[in-house]
Amino acid sequence: MKKILKTAMLIIVALIFVWTFYFLWSKGQPEVVSYETLRTERGNIERTTIATGKIEPRNEIDIKPQISGIITEIYKEAGQKVVKDEVIAKVKVIPEMGELNSAESRVRLASISLKTAETDFERVRNLFNDKLITAEEYDNSEAAYRKAKEEFQTAEDNLEIVKTGISKNSANASNTLIRSTITGLILDIPVKVGNSVILSNTFNDGTTIATVADMGDLIFRGNIDETEVGRIREGMPVKITLGALQDLSFSASLEYISPKGVEQNGANQFEIKAAVSVPDSVTIRSGYSANAEIVLQRASNVLCVAESALSFSGDSTFVYVMTDSIPEQKFEKRLVTTGISDGIRIEVKNGLGENDVVRGNEIIEN
């Protein structure tokens, strides 16, 4: 029995010794690492920059009244189309007391002057008929009478304008009717019936009755960083994408680059504008947020590889080219010369051939 136990113990010790030796040996072996493989290919590469902004009409006009008063009628709504000179709203004049008193005083003075001129003219006419005065004196008296009559009519018209905004002689050009100054789409009518409005003058901008824009002529207005502004120029093609219409893109042409930058969030930004071409079948609303993609550089039919395959050492760029895959992957380090990149692929000018296989990222096994 003791002999059996002794033999069993010896076997156990031997197994532990063999397992320990194998464990230490396996730990000392180099670990085999696998990598993704990437193949070079020919293609087109574009380097682009993105400018953020919004879509807006080139011509957006605020319609303001030519008189002060109260809105009594609104004939249009936001979203409706109008033609030039079409009436949008009507204003009832509330006369300013100082102007009203001045206008009434002018009428009274003009009336006195007219009566005096009429009396003088009547006396001169009788004298002329009796051939007691010359024709020149008669003509001068008649001219004075006509002038006084015209001044009286002008004073009455001015009083009517102060009271109601219109006169008998200018009813068709009434300032109480607020008309659109352009043909376009009404974007907004910020007033309601009963609101007081004031005309534009030296001291204030006046009340906006409506905002009208030509939605057939749209532009992209955005900002571009100072690191990219030196690479763009007027006339470059632009691709516009809208946040509200993500499945659509529109072509545009860069037409303005601001000569002065504005600091935003610690970086200098330059305003740009691009004329947008929109199909008639698509409805664009003013103020849509948009991105403008501008191609800074383009390389056609060039040899390219995934940018993740590159390694760097100082000013040199390398890739690892596969030389063997059986029984394990083997790579050689090779110096390359690169060109432009789109952030995913990069142009390879020298150092690689078409369909070369290079090392990518390490494969991590779970």
KAPE-V988769 format. One record per backbone hydrogen bond with DSSP energy under -1.0 kcal/mol. CO is the residue of the C=O (numbers start at 1). NH is the residue of the N-H. If there is no record, write none. Layout:
BEGIN
co;nh
CO;NH
CO;NH
END
This chain:
BEGIN
co;nh
1;5
2;6
3;7
4;8
5;9
6;10
7;11
8;12
9;13
10;14
11;15
12;16
13;17
14;18
15;19
16;20
17;21
18;22
19;23
20;24
21;25
22;26
23;27
24;28
34;363
36;360
38;358
41;304
43;302
45;299
47;296
47;297
49;294
51;292
52;223
53;290
54;221
55;287
56;219
59;214
61;212
63;209
63;210
69;197
70;92
71;194
73;90
77;80
80;186
82;184
83;86
86;180
88;75
89;178
90;72
90;73
92;70
96;100
97;101
98;102
99;103
100;104
101;105
102;106
103;107
104;108
105;109
106;110
107;111
108;112
109;113
110;114
111;115
112;116
113;117
114;118
115;119
116;120
117;121
118;122
119;123
120;124
121;125
122;126
123;127
124;128
125;129
126;130
127;132
128;131
134;138
135;139
136;140
137;141
138;142
139;143
140;144
141;145
142;146
143;147
144;148
145;149
146;150
147;151
148;152
149;153
150;154
151;155
152;156
153;157
154;158
155;159
156;160
157;161
158;162
159;163
160;164
161;165
165;175
171;174
176;91
178;88
178;89
180;85
184;82
185;213
186;79
188;211
192;195
195;71
197;69
198;207
204;201
210;63
211;187
211;188
212;61
213;185
214;217
217;58
218;276
219;56
220;274
221;54
222;272
224;270
225;228
225;229
228;231
229;232
233;236
236;254
238;252
239;293
240;250
241;291
245;248
250;240
251;277
252;238
253;275
254;235
256;273
262;269
264;267
267;264
268;226
269;262
270;224
271;258
272;222
273;255
273;256
274;220
275;253
279;282
285;288
288;55
289;243
290;53
291;241
292;51
293;239
294;49
297;47
299;45
302;43
303;348
304;41
305;346
306;309
307;310
311;318
313;316
316;313
317;336
318;311
319;334
320;359
321;332
324;330
330;323
330;324
332;321
334;319
337;349
337;350
340;347
344;307
345;342
346;305
347;339
350;337
353;356
356;40
357;322
358;38
361;36
END
